[in-house]
Amino acid sequence: MVNVQMTEIVMDKVQLWIGLCEDVIVFVGSPNGSKEEVHQFIKNAHLETILMPTDALTQAFTAYFEEGVPLTLSYSDIFGTSFQQKVWQAVRTIPYGETRSYSDLARVIGMPSAVRAVASAVARNPLLLVVPCHRVIQKSGKLGNYRGGATWKQSLLKLEKSFHEPTV
């Protein structure tokens, strides 16, 4: 049994459940989702609800949504396989306001023929926004699937692009 402390953050009509183990983020839920969603990623989770998020969490998410500050919170991906962790680390290298394809990620991790496995690992990301899988798109430029929904993925990309200054 893993004790996961759950707290919620509400930003601009979007509610997110955040799961913590010993003050380290292990889960960020889908927008307006249930805290029970954590069980899809951490099978043996025992949920404890915390009424108020920490100031650091609130400030980080506020800065992300309102000021375009990338999330740099402490997190743990221990609930993923070694392959998933490798993919999630590659996703974390995608610069704020930019996108990469599943094919790009497969090349980054040194497995260019593992595009489907990479897509599957991205889909199993328990840390929405913290591991910014919304920045991963199809090779064709289409958005592809996203646990938070296509509309929210598009909104996040638009938000990031509005704050991002392209590198020359």
C-alpha positions, 0 to 999 in steps of 0.5 A: 500500500502506498500512501498518496496525499491528494490536494486540489488546485483550482485555476480559472475553472479548471480543477486539478488533483495533485498526488504527493508521496512524502511531499514529492509530486507523483500524480497530476490529474486530468482537468476536472477529473476525480482524485480516484484517477490516481488508481489508474497509475498507482494501483495500490494507492491509499488516498489521504485528502489534504484540504489546502495545497502548499504555497509552493504548489499554488504559486507554481501552478499560478505562475504557469497558467498566468505568467508562462513560467514552466513548472519545475516542481520536485516530482517522482516517476517511480511508478513507471517502468524504466522505459516509461521513465526514459521517455518521460525524461525525454519529454521533460527536455522539450522546451516550453512553448515548443512541440516534438513528435513521438518519432522525435522522442523515439530518436532522442532515447536512441530507439527510432523504431519504437514510436508506438512504444514511446506513444504508449509511454507518453499516454501512461504519464501520471504527471500532467503538466509536470512531465509536459506530454501535451507538447508531444504531437503526431509526426503529421502535426496533428495533436494526437490523443491526450489524457486531459482531452484534445481541447485542453491540449490545444489550450495548453499549447496556445498558452505556452506559445503566447508566452514563448519567445522563439529562439532565433 
